[in-house]
Amino acid sequence: LEEANSSREGLAEKLSNAHQDAVSVRREIAEAKQQLKAAEEARMVSVSELKELKQKLAEIQAVADQKKLVDQKVKTLESQIDKLSAENQKLKRLIDKLREDNKRLSLEQKERSTPKLTSPQTPRSDLRGVGLVITDRPPHRIVSVVKGGPASEHGEICVDDHLLAIDDDEVEDQEISTVRSMLIGEPGSSVSIKLRRNKHHEDSDTEYTVFVTRGQPATPKTPKTSKSLATPEARPPSKEFKPQLI
């Protein structure tokens, strides 16, 4: 009986130890499960971060591709700009050349259309003027308009109006000889005269242009008591200038 009790106690002790070992094993298993779960969560986080990194990398690559396309377009535009600039320079040189040619042709045409006097004292008798009496020194203004002359037919030119240009050439500062050579010409030929209204006119300082057909004798002379100066449209000769009939 004593041996049996002793054996029972020994078995109980072993059973208790085995129970404690089982509890310890369960605890270790639980800890292992927790560690496994933590490792799994960490792995999931790593996978998520990896996906985000891949997405960012794709976005960066897309931006790089767009930048490459933009760079190519910029190079293409720069090349086109260079070509346009070169074409613009060619056009500019061509326009300058055309302007020079046009200016030269205009001068040649003017020289052909403007008769030249053999000398200031002996003008050609077949040339004709426009029937205006103007001051002999610049700036030239109208002293009188000869009644019945070519300029009087328009009825626009007034005494004291300032002579600005003849056939688009400015004459405000030109000598009377130059003005005369530009106004006179072949009988029946036309000349454009640009003037500015005098300060006493209701349209003072207004510029206007008339086209006059030459027909008045162009013999230079200084009117003294001519009918043109005796009319209300004429201004008496001044000591400051000698009026010239053209």
C-alpha positions in Angstrom: 0.0 0.0 0.0 2.8 2.4 0.9 4.5 1.6 -2.4 1.3 2.2 -4.2 0.8 5.5 -2.5 4.4 6.4 -3.3 3.9 5.5 -6.9 0.7 7.5 -7.0 2.4 10.5 -5.6 5.2 10.2 -8.1 2.7 9.9 -11.0 0.9 13.0 -9.6 4.1 14.9 -9.5 5.0 13.9 -13.1 1.5 14.8 -14.2 1.8 18.2 -12.6 5.2 18.7 -14.3 3.7 17.6 -17.6 0.9 20.1 -17.1 3.3 22.9 -16.4 5.2 21.9 -19.5 2.1 21.9 -21.6 1.2 25.4 -20.3 4.7 26.6 -21.1 4.4 25.1 -24.6 1.0 26.8 -25.2 2.5 30.1 -24.1 5.4 29.7 -26.6 3.0 28.7 -29.3 0.9 31.9 -28.6 4.0 34.0 -28.7 5.1 32.4 -31.9 1.7 33.1 -33.4 1.9 36.7 -32.4 5.4 37.0 -33.9 4.1 35.3 -37.1 1.2 37.7 -37.2 3.5 40.7 -36.7 5.8 39.4 -39.4 2.8 39.0 -41.8 1.6 42.5 -41.1 5.1 43.8 -41.7 5.3 41.9 -45.0 1.9 43.5 -46.0 3.2 46.9 -45.2 6.3 46.3 -47.3 4.2 45.1 -50.2 2.0 48.3 -50.0 5.1 50.5 -49.8 6.6 48.6 -52.8 3.4 49.3 -54.8 3.5 53.0 -53.9 7.1 53.2 -54.9 6.3 51.5 -58.2 3.4 54.0 -58.8 5.7 56.9 -58.0 8.3 55.5 -60.3 5.8 55.2 -63.1 4.7 58.8 -62.6 8.3 60.0 -62.6 8.9 58.1 -65.8 5.7 59.6 -67.4 6.9 63.1 -66.4 10.3 62.4 -67.9 8.7 61.2 -71.1 6.6 64.4 -71.3 9.7 66.5 -70.6 11.5 64.7 -73.5 8.6 65.4 -75.8 8.6 69.0 -74.7 12.3 69.3 -75.3 11.9 67.9 -78.8 9.1 70.4 -79.5 11.2 73.2 -78.2 14.1 72.2 -80.4 11.7 72.0 -83.4 10.3 75.4 -82.6 13.8 76.9 -82.2 14.8 75.4 -85.6 11.6 76.9 -87.1 12.3 80.3 -85.5 15.9 80.2 -86.9 14.5 79.5 -90.3 11.9 82.3 -90.0 14.6 84.7 -88.8 16.7 83.9 -91.8 13.8 84.3 -94.1 12.9 87.6 -92.4 16.4 88.9 -92.9 16.2 87.9 -96.6 12.8 89.7 -96.9 14.2 92.7 -95.2 17.2 92.9 -97.5 14.8 92.4 -100.5 12.5 95.2 -99.2 15.5 97.5 -98.7 16.6 96.7 -102.3 13.1 97.3 -103.7 12.9 100.6 -101.8 16.3 101.7 -103.2 15.2 100.6 -106.7 11.9 102.4 -106.3 13.7 105.6 -105.1 16.1 105.4 -108.0 13.3 104.8 -110.5 11.3 107.7 -109.0 14.4 110.0 -109.3 14.9 108.9 -112.9 11.3 109.4 -113.7 11.3 112.8 -112.1 14.4 113.7 -114.1 12.8 112.6 -117.3 9.5 114.4 -116.6 11.0 117.7 -115.3 12.4 119.7 -118.1 15.7 121.4 -117.4 16.3 125.1 -118.3 19.4 125.8 -120.4 20.2 128.6 -117.9 18.3 130.6 -115.2 18.2 133.6 -117.4 17.1 131.9 -120.6 14.3 129.5 -119.8 12.6 127.5 -122.6 9.8 129.6 -124.1 7.6 126.6 -124.7 7.4 125.6 -121.0 4.2 126.6 -119.1 3.5 127.5 -115.5 0.4 127.3 -113.3 -0.6 131.0 -112.8 0.6 131.5 -109.2 2.6 134.5 -107.8 4.7 133.2 -104.8 7.4 134.6 -102.6 10.9 134.2 -103.8 12.3 133.0 -100.5 11.3 130.0 -98.3 9.0 129.3 -96.7 7.1 130.1 -99.9 3.5 131.4 -99.7 1.0 132.5 -102.3 1.0 136.2 -103.0 -1.8 136.0 -105.6 -3.6 133.7 -108.0 -3.7 134.9 -111.6 -7.3 135.3 -112.7 -8.0 133.0 -115.7 -4.8 131.0 -115.0 -4.7 127.2 -114.5 -4.5 127.5 -110.7 -7.6 129.8 -110.5 -9.8 127.2 -112.1 -9.9 125.2 -108.9 -10.9 128.1 -106.7 -9.3 126.5 -103.7 -5.9 128.2 -103.5 -6.0 131.3 -101.3 -3.6 134.2 -100.8 -1.1 133.5 -97.9 -1.5 129.7 -98.2 1.9 128.1 -97.7 3.4 125.9 -100.4 4.4 122.5 -98.9 5.2 120.1 -101.8 5.1 119.7 -105.5 4.5 116.2 -106.9 5.0 114.8 -103.4 8.5 116.5 -103.0 8.8 118.9 -100.1 9.7 122.5 -101.2 9.3 124.5 -97.9 13.1 125.0 -97.7 13.8 125.0 -101.4 15.1 128.0 -103.4 12.8 129.7 -105.8 14.7 128.3 -108.8 14.1 124.8 -107.7 10.4 125.5 -107.0 10.1 127.1 -110.5 11.7 124.2 -112.2 9.3 121.8 -110.5 6.1 123.9 -111.3 6.8 124.6 -114.9 6.5 121.9 -117.6 5.1 121.0 -121.0 1.8 122.6 -121.9 -1.1 120.4 -120.8 0.9 118.3 -118.3 -0.4 118.0 -114.8 1.3 118.8 -111.5 0.1 118.2 -107.9 0.5 121.1 -105.5 0.2 120.5 -101.7 -0.5 123.6 -99.6 -1.5 124.6 -96.0 -4.2 127.1 -95.2 -3.2 130.4 -93.9 -3.9 131.4 -90.3 -6.7 133.8 -91.3 -8.7 131.1 -93.1 -11.6 129.3 -91.3 -9.7 126.0 -92.0 -6.4 127.4 -90.8 -3.4 124.9 -90.8 -5.4 122.4 -92.9 -3.3 120.7 -95.6 -4.8 120.1 -99.1 -3.7 119.1 -102.5 -4.8 120.4 -105.9 -3.9 119.1 -109.4 -3.2 121.8 -111.9 -2.8 121.5 -115.7 0.0 123.7 -116.8 -0.8 126.4 -119.3 0.3 129.8 -117.8 3.4 131.2 -119.6 6.4 130.4 -117.4 8.5 133.5 -118.2 9.9 134.6 -114.9 9.0 138.2 -113.9 8.3 140.3 -110.9 4.7 141.7 -111.0 4.5 145.4 -110.2 1.1 146.8 -111.1 -0.5 143.7 -112.7 -4.2 143.1 -112.5 -3.6 140.0 -110.4 -2.1 142.2 -107.6 -4.8 144.8 -107.9 -7.6 142.3 -107.2 -8.9 141.7 -103.6 -7.3 138.2 -103.8 -3.8 139.6 -104.2 -1.4 141.0 -101.6 0.7 144.0 -102.5 4.5 143.4 -102.9 6.5 143.5 -99.7 9.9 144.9 -99.2 11.0 141.6 -97.6 10.6 139.6 -100.8 10.1 139.8 -104.6 6.9 138.0 -105.8 7.5 135.5 -108.6 5.0 134.7 -111.2 5.1 131.0 -112.2 
